[in-house]
Amino acid sequence: MKPEILVMAASPSASVMAQLEQHFTCHHVWQVPPEGRAAFIGGVAPEVRAVATTGMAGIGAALAAQLPRLEIVAVNGIGVDAVDFDALRPRGIRVTNTPGVLTDDVADLAVALLLAAARRIPALDAYVRGGQWQAGVPVKPARALRGKVAGIYGFGRIGQAVAARLAAFGMQTRYWQPNAKAGVAVPRAGSLVELARDSDYLVLCAPGGPATRNTVDAAVLDALGPEGTLVNIARGSLVDEPALVAALAEGRLGAAALDVFAEEPSVPAALAALPNVVLTPHVGSLTVETRHAMGQLVVDNLLAHFSGKPLLTPVA
């Protein structure tokens, strides 16, 4: 008998989905309309031994409690802040994620967003499409990157990859996180406020969760200042969103480039209406290659678990 698993979301990789079907009896929650999902899960819950989920969906205590035979939760994503470890640990339920394989694409998007904000790419695109160039409307100049300072909040794999890319643009980099990172040449600021104060761009690469919720608050945004730009490719929960909207609208912050938001997919209308903001829909890892690699790692972790082999990328 193949192990029964709950699949909370589809992978864009046909190969990954085919492998899941080959090796497991899959119960695809994502195929069921939201109003019918509770009943669907209740009908299969007694035999489910694994959950394949995403970083945003995770797994809460209520769902875990419905699954008496649950052994492993395989997260397709690097973030595990939506996983209720307090509910899983006492039962010995393992958790895996997909680190490493998404580092480059997420770092690439961080740089792309920074460049888009710095060089005002969306505004210039609208300027050309709207006929303002042909009409001779003056163009506001952008600012060069060379010599500017990029502060990076969170200096794990992605933060370091962002720093390496920005150094190639002639930018200075520094970072802050609670614990100093050994073996890196990039200097560490004394605090997040200090990092923001001394930076032209503040790039958020820290994990989500209670420990980092709203750590980028009004004080940090004011320290970044009216010439500063906030770039967030981490989690929307890091930022006090109302404070961000106010700082941008009042000119206390120069610009923002955001791939993540507090309540996705809802983006505050006041934020979307601002001209000094670049927005993307949480697509840091959304490339064909990376989404396949992430899904493959989910499959490989599940196969390892049910074969009695060591997990490839265990979190707990």
N, C-alpha and C positions, 0 to 999 in steps of 0.2 A: 504494500500500500504506500502510495506517495504521501509525504507529509502535507497536511492542509495548511494553507496560509491565507491571511487577509492581505490583499493588495490595495493600498489606500489611494494610489495614483498611478497613472500609466506612464511608462517610459516612452520617450519619442523614438527609441531604438527598437525596431522590429525584431532584431536579433535577441535583445534582452527579454522582450515579452515572450518570444518563442521558447527561450530557455526556461523561463518561469513555468510555462505551460508543460514543457517536457518533463521537468523534474518534480513539480509540485501540483497538488490539486489547488487551483487558485480560485479564491472568492474575490471578485473584483468589485470592491466597494465603490470605486469611482464611476462605475457604469450604472449605478442605481441612483435615481433622483433623490435629492437631499431628504425629502419627506419620508422616503421609504428605507433609509439606511439603517435606522435603529432596528426595525423589524428584520431586515436582511441579516445584519450582524447577529441578532439574537437567534436566528435560525441555524447558523453555522458555528456559533461560538464554542459549543462543547468540544469540538474536534480540532480547533485551530491551534497550531503549535508555533506559528511564527507570524509576525506582522512586517510587511514591507511598506515603509512609510516614507515621508519626506521630512526635510528639516523644518518646514513651516507647519506641517500637520502634526508631526511627532506622535506621541501617544499619552493620553491622560490616565489618571487613576481610575476613572469610571470605565473606560474601555478595557483597561488591563484587568479589572475585577470581573469583567464578563467572560474572560478567557482563562478557564481553569487549567488548561494544558499548555499555556504559553511558555515558550522556552527562550525565544530570541526575538529582538526587534532590530531590523536592519533598516537604517536611515539612509535614504538617498540624498545626501547633502552633508555638509561639514558641521552645520549647527545642530546641537542637540538640546537647545534651551527649551524646546516644546516637549521634551521627554520627561515624564515624571519619574525620576530615579528613586524617589522615596517609596513609590508604589512597586517598583520593580526589584530593587535590591534585596528586600527581605525574602523574596521568592526565588532568588538566584537567577533571574532572567537576564540574559546577556544582551548587550547593545553594541552595535557596530555603526560606523559612519563611513564616509567616502573622502577622506583627506588626501591631499597631494594631487590627485588627478584633476582637480578644478583650479589649482593655484594660478596657473598661467593665464587662463581665460578671465578669471575674476580680476587679476592684477591688470590685465590689458584693458578691461572696461573701466577700471578706476582711472587709468591714465587717459583713456578716451574721454571720460566725463570731465576730468580736470582740463584737458585741452579744449573741449567744447565750451566750457565756461570761460576759460581764460581768453580764448580767441573769438568768443561770442558766435559760435558756429550756427546755432538755431536762429538767432536774430539776423545774421547775415543771409542765411538761406531765405528767410521770409522777406528780407530787403530785396533780394534779387527776384524772387517769385512775384512780389507785389509791385514790381515796376519802379521801385524807388531809385534804383541805380540808373535806369534809363532816363528817369526824370531829373537826375542830377541832385538828388537829396544827399547832403553831406553824410559821410560815414564816421561814426565815433571810433577812434582808434582803440585797439586792444593793448594789452601789456605783454611784454616779453617774459618768457619763463626763465631764461638764463640768469643766474645769480639770485633767484628767488628761493625762499625757504619752504619746504614741504614738511609739515609735522605729521607723523603717522601715529595714530592712537591704536595700539595693538600691533605687536611686532613678531607675530608668528610667521608661518610660511608665506601667507598672502602679503602681510605688511612688509616683509623683507623683499618680496618680489616687486612690490610697488616701488620701494626705495631704489632698487637696482635700476628699474626702468627710468625713474625720474632723474637719477644721477646722469644718465645718458643725455638728458636735456640740459645739462649744466646747472641743475638745481642742487642746493644744499638740502640734506635730509637729517632729521632727528626724530626721536620717537618717545613715547611714554606708554608704560603699562605698569601695574603695581610692582611687578618683580623685574629686576634688571635682566636683560638677555645676555648670557655669557657668549663670548667669542664673536661679537659683532663690533665693527668699527664705528657704526653710527652712534652719535652721542644720545644719551637719555636725559630728557628734561626732568626737572624736579617735581613737576605736577602736570596735570592735564591743562590747568589754566595757564601755567607757564609755557607749556608747549604751544598753546593757541596764541598767546601773546607774542611769541617770538617767531610765528609762522605767517607766511602769506597764504598758504593753503593748508587746511587741516583735513587729512584723509582718514576716515574711520574704517579700521580693519579689526576691531575688537569683537569678541563673542557677545551674543545676547544673553539674556537671563537677568535675574534679580540684582546681581552684583553690579551690572553695568546700566541698569535702566535709568534713563534720563540723566546720565552722567554728563552729556553735552547739554548743559543748561544755559540759562541767560548769562551767567557769569563767564562761561567758556566762550559763548558767542560774542559777547562784548569784548572779551580779550582778543578774539580773532579780528574784530574791528571792521570798520566801513570799507576798507580796501581788501579784506580777507574773503576767502572762498571756502565753503564747507563741501567736502565730497564724501558721500556715504555709500559704500558698497557692502556694508556689514549687516546690520539689523536696524530697522526703524526704531526699535525700542531704546536704542542708545541716545536718541535725541528727544529733548522736550519739544515736541512739534509745535504747540502754540507759541512757545518762546521763539522758535525758529521763524515762524511766519511773522511775528511781530518785529523781530530784528531785521528781517529782509524788507518788510514794508516801511519801516521807519528809517532805513538807511544806516542802521547800526552794524549791519553785516552786508558785505558787498554783493555776494552771490552764493548760490548753492547748486550742486549737481548731485542728484539723488537717484539711486537705483532701488532703494528700500524705504518703507514707510511704516508708520506706527500701526495702522489697521489696514493691511492689504486685503483686497485691491483698492480700497477706498483711499483717495487722495483728497485732502481738504481743498475745497474750491478756492479758498483764499490763497493757498499755496500755488495751485495750478494757474491762477490768474496773474501771478507776478512775472514781470518780464526778465528778471534777473535770476531765473531758475531753469535748470535743465533737468528733465525728468525721463527716466526709463523704467519699464515695468518689471523690476527684479529679474534681470536677465544676465547677471554676471557669469553664470556657468552655461548659458544657453547657446552652445555651439553643438553641431552634430557630433564632433569628436569627443568632447568632454561629457556630454550627456550619455553617450554610449559607454564611455569608460566608467562613469559613475554607476550606471545601471549594472554593468558587468561586475563591478566590485560588490554590489548588493547580492547578485546571484552567487558570486564566488564565496562570500561570507556565509550565505545560507547553506550552500553545498558543503562547505567545510564543517559547519556546525552539525549537520545531520549525518556527516560521515565520521564524526568523532575526531576531526582534525583541529589544529589550532586555528582560531579566527585570524583573518588577515589584518583587519583594522579594528580591534576591539576598543570600545570606550569604557565599558564596564562588564 
